[in-house]
Amino acid sequence: MTLLVRPLRPGVPADAEGFARVRRLALPYLLCTPESVRHAAARTHPGARYRPLVAEEDGEVIGTAQVYLAHDSPEPGRGCLNIHVRPDRTGRGAGRLLARAAEEYLTDLGATRLLTWVLDEPACRVFAERRGYRPGRSSHFLRLDLTHDRLPPEPPVTPGVELRTAADFADDPRPLFELDAETVRDEPGDVTAEFTDYDAWVEETWNHPLLDRELTTVACVDGRPAAFTAARTDGATRYDTAMTGTARAHRGRGLAKLTKSRSLRLARAAGLTEAFTGNDTGNAAMLAVNTWLGYERCASEVRHVRELG
């Protein structure tokens, strides 16, 4: 057995396919395709210094690492690493080698605080804590079966509100960027983000290969986007909510519930059978919406943090 860690070669089909396969096996609640792997490698903002790594055993990709700086955070020195190993290839040292390479890379970039998401399972938590990471906030993965007619009745569209899709903004998505930038600042988490680069947002988010503009639903008030649910699909049967947000001036009106409900109905009509979403445990309002829609918890993660220096 020969085990090595090296950078991903996004232009090599076997690398992108192997990276996506590991992610799907380790985190079946997230969408990942070879196209999205190549997109992240090519289109992630240069300031993130993104470096995807693979652990290779006898020529087969069995582990992955997503390594980057939180460049859009106003707090400097935040480095992120997310390590995943195929469930049938654990215990061979792949995770340890990936973590070491990722930590060395981020340290060389000047990171002073390392953050990683760890599945809320004993072996995963022990792995992180032995490396000096301490647990913090948690998040849930949620699943909804779209093959059954379990969606609650759609909330009424109140006067002055118009439901549109992201496809309606194809000629000028800037209003959606501005709404996304406002809502992400209030998203619960331990790394604050600020979107200031419109061109980078277009490259990374608007042109993401999994973004489904026909299913991404936008609630407009007086013609301006006020709330949205961004939908991604794997091109087959699976749907994922990338983000749901409401502008501050329009919160408390049920617009997030409305856009997510409409998007799920569009997804079901399009033949998608499974819907996934993520929910920070501190985001009680969104958790209530997801519970109302019928989502059920399928796994949890815990953010672990390691201070350097």
N, C-alpha and C positions, 0 to 999 in steps of 0.2 A: 504493500500500500504506500503510495506516494501522495502526500498532502501538501499543497502549497497555497499561498494567498497572493493574489495579483490584482491589478486594476482590470475592470471590465473592458472588453473590446466591443463597443456597441455596434461596430460595423460587421462583426462576425456573427452570423445568424445563430450558431450554437451557443454563443455567450448570452445574447439577448433572450433566447428561448430558455436557456438554463436558469438565468436570473429570474425570469417571470415564473418559471415552474416552481422554484424554491419558494418564492413569495406566496404563490397560490397554495402550496402545501402547508406552509407554516402559518399563513394568515388567510384562510379561505373566505374570510369576511370582507376582504379588500379586493378591488379589481386591479389586476396587473396583467399586461400583455407585452409581448416583445416590442410592439409599437410604442407603448408608454415608457418602457425602459429606455429605448433609443431617444425618445423625446426628452426625458429627464436629463440624459447624458449630454444632449446637444443644446437644450434650450434653458436649462436652469441658469438663473442670473449669475454672471461671472463673479459677483461679489460673494456668492456662497462658496466658491472654491469647491464645488461639488465633486466628490470622488467616489464612484461606486466600485466596490471591491467584490471579488468572488473567491471562495475557497473551492479548490479543485482537487478531487481525489481520483487518481488514475485517469485523468482527462475528463471527468464528469463534474459539473458544477453541483456542489452539495450545500453551499452556504453563501450568503450575501451580506453586504454591509452598505448602507446608505450613509455617507459621511459628508458633513457640510457645516458651514458657519451660518448662524442665524443673522444673515447680513441685513435683513429688513427690521431687525429689532433696534430700538434706541439704546439698548443696553449692550455695550461692546463685550467681546470675549466669550460669547455663548457658542459652544460647539455641540453639534448633534450627531449621534451615531445610533443607528438601528441595525441590530444584528439578527439574522435569521438563518436557521439551519434546517434542512429537511428533517422531518420527524423520524424518518427511518435511518438517519445518518448521524444522530446525536451521539455524544460520548466518545468521539474520535479526535477531539481537539480542534475542530474547525472553528467553533465559536470563540475559543480562547485566542487563536491566531488572528482571526478577524478583528477582535476587540483590541488586541495589542497594536495591530497595524493602524487601525482607525484612531486610537488614542495618540499614537506617535505623530500621525499626520496632523491632527488638530492641535496638539501641543506645539509643533513646529510652526503652525500658523498663528500662535499667540493666544489660543483659547485658554481661559482661566476657569471656566465652568463647563463641565460636560453633562449633557442630558441625553437620556435614552429611554425609550418605551420598552417595557418588559411585560410579557404576558403574566397575568396574575395566577401563576402556577408555581408550586414550591421549587421545582428545579430551576426555573428561570429566575426567580427572585434570589435564590441562593447564589446563582452564577453572578448576578450583578453585585450583590452585597459583598461577596468575596473579593471583588475588584475595587471595593471602596465606595460603591454607590449607595446612597440612602434613599428609601422610598419617599414619594411625595403624593401628589394628586393622582387621581385615577380617572379612567374613562371606560365606557362600555361599548361593545359592538352589539348592534341590534339587527334583527332579521325580520322580514315580513314576507309571508307566502302570498304571492299575487295570483295564484291559481284558484284561490277561493274568494268568494264574494264577501270578504270580511271588512272592507273599508266602510267607515261610518259615512252617513250622508254628508255630502259636500256642503260646507258653510255657504250661506247666500252671499252673492257679490253685492255689496252695499252701493248705493248711489255715489257716483264720483270715482269709483274704483273700476279699472279695466284690467282684465287678465290678458297678458300677451306672452309670447315666447321669446327666447333669446334670438331666434332666427329673424324676428322683426327688427333687430338692431344690427343686422349684418353689415349695413353700410356705415354705421357709426356706433360702435360698442362703448364709447367713452362714458355715456351715462351709467352703464352697468359697472364700469371700472370705478366710478366715483361712489356708487352705492356699496360695492364690495370693499373699497378702501375705508369707508366710514364704519361698516359693520365689523370688519376684522379687528379694528382697534378695541372693540368691546367684547370680543370673544374670550370666554374664560380660558385661562391657561397660565403657565409659568414663564412663557416667553412672549412678550408683547411684540406685535408686528405692526408695521406702518407701510402701506403701499403708496409710493410716491412716483414710481417710474411707469408711466402708461405704456410705453413701448415694450418694456419687459413683461408687463402683465399680459399684453396681447400675445407675446411669444409663448409665455409659460402657461397661461390660463385659458385665454380665448381660443388659442390654436391647439389646445391639448387634444390629442387624438381620440380620447375617450369622452370628451365633452359632447353631449347630445343637445344641440341648440333647439331642436324641436320639442324636447321634453323639459328643458330648463324653462321654468315658469316665472314670470315677472308680474307683480301687481303694480300698476301705475295709478297715481293719484294726480289729477289735473295734468295728465300727459307725462309725468315724470316718474321714473322707477322709484318705488317706495319700499318694496320687499321682493325677495327672490328666493328660489330654490334652484341651485345648480345641479344638474343631473349628468352623471356619467354612466356609460354602458360599455359592456365588453364586446358588443357587436353580435352577441348571441342571445342569451336569456337573462343576464344579470344586470341589475340597476344599482347605482350607488348615489347617495346624496353627498356631493362634495362640500356644499355649504348652504345654509339657510340663514338669511339675515333680514332685518328690518331697519330702516332709517330711524334714528332716534325720535324724530318728530312724529312718527306714525306708529310707534309701539303701543301695545295695549288695544289694538283694533282687530286682532285676530288675523292679520295679513300673512304671517308666517304659516299658520295653520291652513289658510286658504291656498297659498301657493304650493305647499307641499302636498296637500290633498289633490289638487288639480294635476300636479306633475305625476303622482302615482297613478292616477286614473289614465293619463295619457300613456304611461309606461305599460300598464296592463292591456290597454287597447292595442298597443304595438306588439304584443305577444311576449313581453318579458314576464318571467315567472318568479324571480326572487329579487327582493329589494333589501339593501343594506344601508346602514347609516352608523355614525359614531356619535357618542354623547358624553361630554365631560360631566362628571358627577356633580359639579358645581353649577351646571346650567339647568336649574330646576324648570324654567319656563319651556325650554326645548324638550326636556325629558317628558314633560306633561303632554306636549303635542305628540311626541312619538308614541307614548302610551295610548293616547286617544286614537291614533291611527292603527293601533294593533301590533306595533313592533314588539318583539320579545328579545330579551337579552340572550346572546349566544356565547359571549366571552368578555373578558375584561383585561385591561392593561393598567399598569402602574408606572408612572414616570419616576425614574431614578436619577439622582443628581450626584455628581462628584465634583468637589471643589479642588482646584489645583493650586499649588504654591502656598 
